[in-house]
Amino acid sequence: MLPTVSIKLEGETAEHYIREMRRLDPRLEIREWPDIGNPEDVDIAMVWKMPHGELAKFSNLKLIISMAAGVDHVLSDPDRPEGVPIVRVTDPHMARSMGHWFLMNILRLHRETAHYDKLRSQKIWPAEIAFDTDSVSVGILGLGYLGVHVAQMLKAVGLRVQGWSRTEKNLDGIHSFSGRTGLDQMLSNTNYLACLLPNTPVTEGIMNLSLLNKMPRGSYVLNAGRGSQLVESDLLEALNSGQIKGAALDVFETEPLPKDHPFWTDSRILLTPHHAAEVFLPAAAKIFLKNIYSIRNNQPLTGLVNQELGY
């Protein structure tokens, strides 16, 4: 008998997942939260932003599946059941989409497309400008599942790429740094800083004025990690001083971005509404199902989270 699965998502998205999971395995018993019947029946919780305290009601819970790459929405629940493994999405489609977002925006910033859009609106034909792509040096904060995929994609199109993580990684053709000294070394020769760090107490506010000032003057910042990792007022200060020339942001301290936020009208900042990479439902459903089978058969889990480290 397969485990009983509870799904907590928003609106139609939950219906789509339930339909796809049942298509892949009609034997699954799936209940959509909050109409789950007896909580003791639930073995697996597939969740996105489950209200705190709800997971504790599942006394027979064997696995928590985060229906996204991030797990801070689970780890922030002080009442979550102890000893229950947590897995997150490791979807190659999402990783490719994230790589596309960074590549697109690095090139938009490098080739000054916002400037050309302004000239076009004024019907001005500018003089030719040679863009030296060899001058682009990308430093990636966070070499986890997504960070490694993004680094490899950027390297494949000829960009110079380096990365920083908690522990040093061995990646072909990509210089890996670790630790505080390693971070400073990477920043000193990075002019496009790409953030894909997990959201933990250690990474909160990591992109502050002190860090931005360690980059070469006139550098760029790109963030698709978490909004809490960038001190937004510090970015504006660095932009106004010329230390940072431009930015591309997909995540923000407050979402949706408030209508009176200065980012809306700042032409130096490219904005997207937390859409850098979406989970590809058919692929993710297969990964979820694989983990359900794995927990049932005492096999290794895909995307297992280290709960002490927070990712």
C-alpha positions, 0 to 999 in steps of 0.5 A: 500500500502506498503512503497517504499524501497531503498537498498544500498549495495555492488554488489551481496549482494544487489541482494540477499537481494532484491530477499529474500525480494521480496520472503517474500513479493512480494508486496514490491516495492524495488529500488536499489540505485542509480537507485531509480527514484524519491527520494520523492517516498522512504519511507524506506532506507536500507543502508550500508555505504551510501555516506554522503548527500544521505539520505537527498535527501529522503524528505519523509523518515520514517525509516533508516535500518542499514544492520549491527549491527553497525550504525556509518556509518549512524550516521556519516552523518551530513546531515541525516534527523532529527527525522527519526528513525534508526534501526540496525540488531538484528540477533540471528544467527549473535549473535551465530556466534559472540559467536563462534568466542570469544569461539574459540579464547579464547580457542586457546589463553588459550591452546596456539595453535600457540605454538603447531603449531610451534612445529608441523612444527619442528616435536617436541613432547612436554611434557604434559601440564595441562591447568587450564580453571578455571583460565580463567576470561572473561571480556566483554566490552559492554553488548548490544545485541551481548555482552549479547549473547556472555556472556551467551554462554561463561558462558554456557560452564563453563567459568567465565564471567563478563561484563561492560557497560554504565549502570549496567545490571541484568544478571543471573550468570554474574557480571555486572559493570558500570561506570569508577570505575566499569571498573577498578574493572572488569579489575583488575580480568579479564585476557581475555578482550573481546571488543564488544562496539559500535563505538562512540566518547566515545569508540574510543581508549578506549583500550589504554596502560593505560587500558591494564595496569590495567589488570593482567600481562600476560592477553589477548585481543580480539576485534571484536567491532571496530578497532578504539577502540584499540590503535594498537601501545599500544597493541604492546607495551604491548605485548613487555613488557609482560603485554599482552601475546596475542591477537585475533583481527577481526577488525583494524584501517585500513581495509584491514590490510596493507601488511606492518602492524606488526600484520601480522608477530606477532605470538602472535596475532591471526587474522581474516579479519572482519569475526567474525560474518556475518549477516544471510540473511534469518533471517535478511530479516525477521527482516527488513520486520518486521520493515517495517510493524511496521513503517507502522502500528505505532508499536514498532521497533526492534533494535531501536537506541538511536541516542544521545548515538550512539547505 
